[in-house]
Amino acid sequence: MTIDIYKQAFYSPSSFFSSFFAPTEIYVVAKEDIEKAKHDQYHAQLKAINERISYLQEQKVEVQGKIDAYHKEEGATCA
């Protein structure tokens, strides 16, 4: 909800100065809504972190497999 107490008295869409001197808009938000938004953001952040951890673990297994394969080849050729 916005409160436009000066809009009709001082604001003119054709005025050059309207964009610089227009009154500020005030938004009223309930504390519960802010807390819910924070909570939702934390859940989204945790989900993104878990997905990234899963991806990195998959990459680790893949790279470790390549390292192990290299060492097996190297051991077989040296013996």
C-alpha positions as CSV (number, residue, x, y, z in Angstrom):
1,M,0.0,0.0,0.0
2,T,1.4,3.4,-0.9
3,I,0.5,6.7,0.7
4,D,0.5,9.5,-1.9
5,I,-0.3,12.6,0.2
6,Y,1.5,15.1,-2.0
7,K,1.0,13.5,-5.4
8,Q,-1.9,15.5,-6.6
9,A,-0.7,18.8,-5.2
10,F,3.0,18.7,-6.4
11,Y,3.4,16.0,-9.0
12,S,3.0,16.7,-12.7
13,P,4.0,14.1,-15.2
14,S,5.0,16.8,-17.7
15,S,7.3,18.6,-15.3
16,F,11.1,18.2,-15.6
17,F,11.5,18.4,-11.9
18,S,8.9,15.8,-11.0
19,S,11.4,12.9,-11.2
20,F,13.8,14.6,-8.8
21,F,11.4,16.1,-6.3
22,A,8.6,13.6,-6.3
23,P,7.6,12.6,-2.7
24,T,8.8,9.2,-1.5
25,E,6.5,6.3,-1.4
26,I,6.0,4.5,1.9
27,Y,5.4,0.7,1.9
28,V,4.0,-0.9,5.0
29,V,4.9,-4.6,5.5
30,A,3.9,-6.8,8.4
31,K,6.7,-8.2,10.4
32,E,5.3,-11.7,9.9
33,D,5.6,-11.3,6.1
34,I,9.2,-10.2,6.4
35,E,10.0,-13.2,8.7
36,K,8.2,-15.6,6.2
37,A,10.2,-14.1,3.3
38,K,13.5,-14.6,5.2
39,H,12.5,-18.2,6.1
40,D,11.7,-19.0,2.5
41,Q,15.0,-17.4,1.4
42,Y,16.9,-19.6,3.9
43,H,15.2,-22.7,2.6
44,A,16.0,-21.7,-1.0
45,Q,19.6,-21.0,0.0
46,L,19.9,-24.4,1.8
47,K,18.5,-26.2,-1.2
48,A,21.0,-24.5,-3.5
49,I,23.9,-25.3,-1.2
50,N,22.8,-29.0,-1.0
51,E,22.6,-29.2,-4.8
52,R,26.0,-27.7,-5.2
53,I,27.5,-30.2,-2.6
54,S,25.9,-33.1,-4.5
55,Y,27.3,-31.8,-7.8
56,L,30.8,-31.4,-6.3
57,Q,30.7,-34.9,-4.7
58,E,29.8,-36.4,-8.1
59,Q,32.8,-34.5,-9.7
60,K,35.1,-35.7,-6.9
61,V,34.1,-39.3,-7.6
62,E,34.7,-38.8,-11.3
63,V,38.1,-37.2,-10.8
64,Q,39.1,-39.8,-8.2
65,G,38.2,-42.6,-10.7
66,K,40.5,-41.0,-13.4
67,I,43.3,-40.7,-10.8
68,D,42.9,-44.4,-9.8
69,A,42.8,-45.5,-13.4
70,Y,46.0,-43.6,-14.2
71,H,47.8,-45.2,-11.2
72,K,46.6,-48.7,-12.3
73,E,47.9,-48.1,-15.8
74,E,51.1,-46.7,-14.5
75,G,51.5,-49.7,-12.1
76,A,50.8,-52.2,-14.9
77,T,53.4,-50.6,-17.3
78,C,56.1,-50.4,-14.7
79,A,55.8,-54.0,-13.5
